């Protein structure tokens, strides 16, 4: 344990991005005969002025036609990258289907894998979802945080915003990191205080020193996709790498609750066995564990 781990070099790729909201802005400006339109090309992180000529918009040196904008305006879920090859969906098709999904004007996108959202998007938006989870960790100023499943990096970035001195975050899937590099809301992962590791956290966690973290955000894929991250053995590893009195926030969600499933009950039982005092926080759909043993 304690051997150096290879760090993933996270490099944001700044490509102009279009969503249905942006297309509507540009179409309205074209219809009004304006020569410029104010909108966003980075999923509402900021706003820019887009030049309009005739029935086209000039975006990043690429001419986008009215007909192309009309097609984008019809699709309120897809995020399109403006490239020299045209408008391309921000997605990866391999053995699984990965897609960056628009959640509305002014909000962070979510990641969808094989049709399953990786964030809550109905009652709360992804950026708020991440903030609620990290808030349960309490005061983070000067603390070292482990984020077990990077995804788009929202929880790691939020932990840094709340004062963490260092965040170690682990992502098993290189396709997810590839999409994160295209996502403006993920750019904070390039901060030197965030160490991104690419690998299986159920294995990498064995390389971390005992008591080397003050807090953990554990936000794994649902149980059916990553059952090992809900098991007693993994919870014991979480307990081992946490200092005594450290906190883990384990997002569980409520899959299958309509049919009577209560996954969090089994999670809480196993976490207690691993040395945590636990409570269920309904509004965040997470189990909060305080390390009391060891």
C-alpha positions as CSV (number, residue, x, y, z in Angstrom):
1,X,0.0,0.0,0.0
2,X,1.0,3.6,-0.6
3,X,2.7,3.0,-4.0
4,X,2.5,6.0,-6.3
5,X,-0.5,5.9,-8.6
6,X,-0.5,7.2,-12.2
7,X,-2.4,10.5,-12.5
8,X,-4.8,11.0,-15.5
9,X,-3.9,14.2,-17.2
10,X,-7.3,15.9,-17.6
11,X,-7.2,18.4,-20.4
12,X,-10.4,20.4,-21.2
13,X,-11.3,20.7,-24.9
14,X,-12.9,24.0,-25.6
15,X,-15.3,23.3,-28.5
16,X,-18.3,25.5,-29.2
17,X,-21.5,23.7,-28.0
18,X,-25.1,24.1,-29.1
19,X,-28.3,23.1,-27.3
20,X,-31.9,23.7,-28.2
21,X,-32.0,26.8,-26.0
22,X,-29.1,28.3,-27.9
23,X,-30.6,27.4,-31.3
24,X,-33.8,29.2,-30.3
25,X,-31.8,32.3,-29.4
26,X,-30.1,32.3,-32.7
27,X,-33.2,31.6,-34.8
28,X,-35.1,34.4,-33.1
29,X,-32.2,36.8,-33.9
30,X,-32.2,35.6,-37.5
31,X,-35.9,36.1,-37.8
32,X,-35.6,39.6,-36.4
33,X,-32.9,40.5,-39.0
34,X,-30.3,41.2,-36.4
35,X,-26.6,41.1,-37.3
36,X,-25.5,39.7,-33.9
37,X,-27.0,37.5,-31.1
38,X,-26.1,37.2,-27.5
39,X,-26.1,33.6,-26.2
40,X,-23.9,30.9,-24.7
41,X,-21.6,28.4,-26.5
42,X,-20.3,26.7,-23.3
43,X,-23.5,25.4,-21.7
44,X,-24.2,28.7,-19.9
45,X,-20.9,29.0,-18.1
46,X,-20.7,32.3,-19.9
47,X,-22.2,34.3,-22.8
48,X,-20.7,35.5,-26.1
49,X,-21.8,37.5,-29.1
50,X,-22.4,35.4,-32.3
51,X,-22.2,37.0,-35.7
52,X,-25.2,36.5,-38.0
53,X,-25.0,36.8,-41.8
54,X,-28.1,36.2,-44.0
55,X,-29.6,32.9,-42.9
56,X,-26.5,31.7,-41.1
57,X,-24.6,32.0,-37.8
58,X,-20.8,32.1,-37.7
59,X,-19.6,30.0,-34.7
60,X,-16.0,29.3,-34.1
61,X,-15.2,29.9,-37.7
62,X,-17.9,27.4,-38.8
63,X,-21.0,28.5,-40.8
64,X,-24.1,27.0,-39.2
65,X,-27.3,27.3,-41.4
66,X,-30.8,28.1,-40.3
67,X,-31.9,24.6,-41.2
68,X,-29.2,23.1,-38.9
69,X,-30.3,25.4,-36.1
70,X,-33.9,24.3,-36.7
71,X,-33.0,20.7,-36.2
72,X,-31.1,21.5,-33.0
73,X,-34.0,23.5,-31.7
74,X,-36.2,20.3,-32.0
75,X,-33.9,18.3,-29.8
76,X,-34.0,19.5,-26.2
77,X,-31.7,16.7,-24.9
78,X,-28.7,16.5,-27.2
79,X,-25.6,18.7,-26.8
80,X,-24.0,19.3,-30.2
81,X,-20.4,20.2,-30.8
82,X,-19.7,22.7,-33.6
83,X,-16.9,21.2,-35.7
84,X,-15.4,21.6,-39.2
85,X,-17.3,18.4,-40.0
86,X,-20.6,19.8,-39.0
87,X,-22.7,19.6,-35.8
88,X,-21.9,16.4,-34.0
89,X,-23.7,15.0,-30.9
90,X,-21.4,14.9,-27.8
91,X,-21.5,11.1,-27.4
92,X,-19.5,8.0,-27.5
93,X,-20.7,4.8,-29.1
94,X,-18.7,1.7,-28.1
95,X,-19.8,-1.4,-26.2
96,X,-22.0,1.0,-24.4
97,X,-23.7,4.3,-25.3
98,X,-22.5,7.4,-23.6
99,X,-24.2,10.8,-24.0
100,X,-23.9,14.3,-22.6
101,X,-27.5,15.3,-22.0
102,X,-28.8,18.9,-21.8
103,X,-30.9,19.6,-18.6
104,X,-32.0,23.2,-19.5
105,X,-30.8,26.7,-19.8
106,X,-28.3,27.7,-17.1
107,X,-27.9,24.2,-15.7
108,X,-25.1,21.6,-15.9
109,X,-25.6,18.6,-18.2
110,X,-25.9,15.1,-17.0
111,X,-24.2,12.0,-18.3
112,X,-26.3,9.2,-19.7
113,X,-25.0,5.7,-20.1
114,X,-27.2,3.2,-22.0
115,X,-30.2,5.5,-21.3
116,X,-29.5,5.7,-17.5
117,X,-28.9,9.2,-16.0
118,X,-25.9,9.5,-13.7
119,X,-27.5,12.5,-11.8
120,X,-30.9,13.4,-10.6
121,X,-32.4,15.7,-13.2
122,X,-36.1,16.0,-12.3
123,X,-36.6,17.5,-8.8
124,X,-33.0,19.0,-8.7
125,X,-30.5,19.7,-11.4
126,X,-27.0,18.0,-11.5
127,X,-25.1,21.0,-10.1
128,X,-27.5,21.2,-7.2
129,X,-27.5,17.5,-6.7
130,X,-23.7,17.5,-6.3
131,X,-23.8,20.5,-3.9
132,X,-26.3,18.7,-1.7
133,X,-24.2,15.6,-1.5
134,X,-21.0,17.4,-0.7
135,X,-22.7,19.7,1.9
136,X,-23.4,16.5,4.0
137,X,-19.6,16.1,4.5
138,X,-19.6,19.2,6.7
139,X,-16.7,21.6,6.9
140,X,-14.0,20.7,4.4
141,X,-11.5,23.5,4.8
142,X,-8.0,22.1,4.7
143,X,-9.3,18.5,4.4
144,X,-8.4,15.7,2.0
145,X,-11.3,14.1,0.2
146,X,-11.8,10.9,-1.8
147,X,-14.3,11.0,-4.6
148,X,-14.8,7.3,-5.5
149,X,-16.5,7.7,-8.9
150,X,-15.6,10.8,-10.9
151,X,-18.2,10.8,-13.6
152,X,-18.4,14.4,-14.9
153,X,-16.5,15.6,-11.8
154,X,-19.2,17.7,-10.2
155,X,-18.7,16.4,-6.7
156,X,-14.9,16.6,-6.8
157,X,-15.2,20.2,-8.1
158,X,-17.8,21.1,-5.4
159,X,-15.5,19.7,-2.6
160,X,-12.7,22.0,-3.8
161,X,-15.1,25.0,-3.8
162,X,-16.0,24.2,-0.2
163,X,-12.4,24.4,0.9
164,X,-10.9,20.9,0.5
165,X,-7.1,21.1,0.2
166,X,-6.9,18.1,-2.1
167,X,-9.4,15.8,-3.8
168,X,-8.5,12.4,-5.2
169,X,-11.1,11.2,-7.6
170,X,-11.3,7.8,-9.5
171,X,-13.0,7.0,-12.8
172,X,-13.0,3.5,-14.2
173,X,-14.3,4.4,-17.7
174,X,-12.1,6.4,-20.1
175,X,-15.1,7.2,-22.2
176,X,-16.6,9.1,-19.3
177,X,-13.4,11.1,-18.9
178,X,-13.4,11.8,-22.6
179,X,-16.9,13.3,-22.4
180,X,-15.9,15.2,-19.3
181,X,-13.1,16.9,-21.2
182,X,-15.7,18.3,-23.6
183,X,-18.0,19.5,-20.9
184,X,-17.4,23.1,-19.7
185,X,-18.9,22.3,-16.3
186,X,-16.2,19.7,-15.8
187,X,-13.2,22.1,-16.4
188,X,-12.5,22.4,-12.7
189,X,-11.0,18.8,-12.9
190,X,-7.9,20.4,-14.4
191,X,-7.1,22.1,-11.1
192,X,-3.8,20.9,-9.6
193,X,-5.5,20.2,-6.3
194,X,-7.7,17.6,-7.9
195,X,-5.9,14.3,-8.6
196,X,-7.8,12.3,-11.3
197,X,-7.0,8.6,-11.3
198,X,-8.2,6.3,-14.1
199,X,-9.0,2.8,-12.8
200,X,-11.3,0.6,-10.8
201,X,-11.7,2.1,-7.4
202,X,-12.5,-1.3,-5.8
203,X,-8.9,-2.2,-6.7
204,X,-7.2,1.2,-6.4
205,X,-8.5,1.8,-2.9
206,X,-6.2,-0.9,-1.6
207,X,-3.2,1.3,-2.6
208,X,-4.3,4.2,-0.3
209,X,-2.8,4.5,3.2
210,X,-4.8,3.8,6.3
211,X,-6.5,7.0,7.6
212,X,-5.3,9.0,4.6
213,X,-8.6,10.8,4.0
214,X,-10.8,13.1,6.0
215,X,-14.0,12.6,4.0
216,X,-15.4,10.4,1.2
217,X,-18.0,11.0,-1.4
218,X,-19.2,7.6,-2.7
219,X,-21.6,8.1,-5.6
220,X,-21.4,4.8,-7.6
221,X,-23.5,3.7,-10.5
222,X,-26.7,1.9,-9.5
223,X,-26.4,-1.4,-7.7
224,X,-27.3,-3.5,-10.8
225,X,-24.3,-2.0,-12.6
226,X,-21.7,-2.0,-9.9
227,X,-22.7,-4.3,-7.0
228,X,-19.2,-4.6,-5.7
229,X,-19.2,-0.9,-4.7
230,X,-22.2,-1.7,-2.4
231,X,-20.5,-4.6,-0.7
232,X,-19.2,-5.1,2.8
233,X,-15.6,-5.6,1.6
234,X,-15.6,-2.2,-0.1
235,X,-17.2,-0.5,2.9
236,X,-14.4,-1.9,5.0
237,X,-11.9,-0.4,2.7
238,X,-13.7,3.0,2.9
239,X,-13.5,2.7,6.7
240,X,-9.8,1.8,6.5
241,X,-8.8,4.8,4.4
242,X,-10.8,7.2,6.5
243,X,-9.4,8.7,9.7
244,X,-11.4,8.1,12.9
245,X,-14.3,10.6,12.9
246,X,-14.2,10.9,9.1
247,X,-17.4,11.1,7.1
248,X,-18.6,9.2,4.0
249,X,-21.6,10.3,2.0
250,X,-22.9,7.4,0.0
251,X,-25.5,8.2,-2.6
252,X,-27.8,5.3,-3.0
253,X,-30.9,6.8,-4.7
254,X,-34.2,4.9,-4.7
255,X,-34.1,2.5,-7.6
256,X,-37.0,0.1,-7.5
257,X,-38.8,1.9,-4.7
258,X,-42.1,1.8,-6.5
259,X,-42.0,-2.0,-6.3
260,X,-41.0,-1.9,-2.6
261,X,-37.3,-2.2,-2.8
262,X,-35.3,-0.4,-0.1
263,X,-31.7,-0.7,-1.1
264,X,-30.5,1.8,1.5
265,X,-31.6,-0.5,4.3
266,X,-29.0,-3.2,3.3
267,X,-26.4,-0.5,2.6
268,X,-26.8,0.8,6.2
269,X,-26.6,-2.6,7.7
270,X,-23.3,-3.4,5.9
271,X,-21.8,0.0,6.6
272,X,-22.6,-0.5,10.3
273,X,-20.8,-3.8,10.1
274,X,-17.8,-2.0,8.5
275,X,-17.5,0.4,11.5
276,X,-19.8,3.3,10.6
277,X,-22.5,5.0,12.5
278,X,-25.1,5.7,9.8
279,X,-28.2,7.7,9.0
280,X,-30.4,8.0,5.9
281,X,-31.0,11.5,4.5
282,X,-34.2,11.3,2.4
283,X,-33.9,14.6,0.6
284,X,-30.5,13.7,-0.8
285,X,-31.2,10.0,-1.1
286,X,-27.9,9.2,0.6
287,X,-26.5,7.4,3.6
288,X,-24.2,9.4,5.8
289,X,-21.6,7.4,7.7
290,X,-19.4,8.5,10.5
291,X,-16.4,6.3,11.2
292,X,-16.5,5.2,14.8
293,X,-14.3,2.1,14.8
294,X,-10.6,1.7,14.3
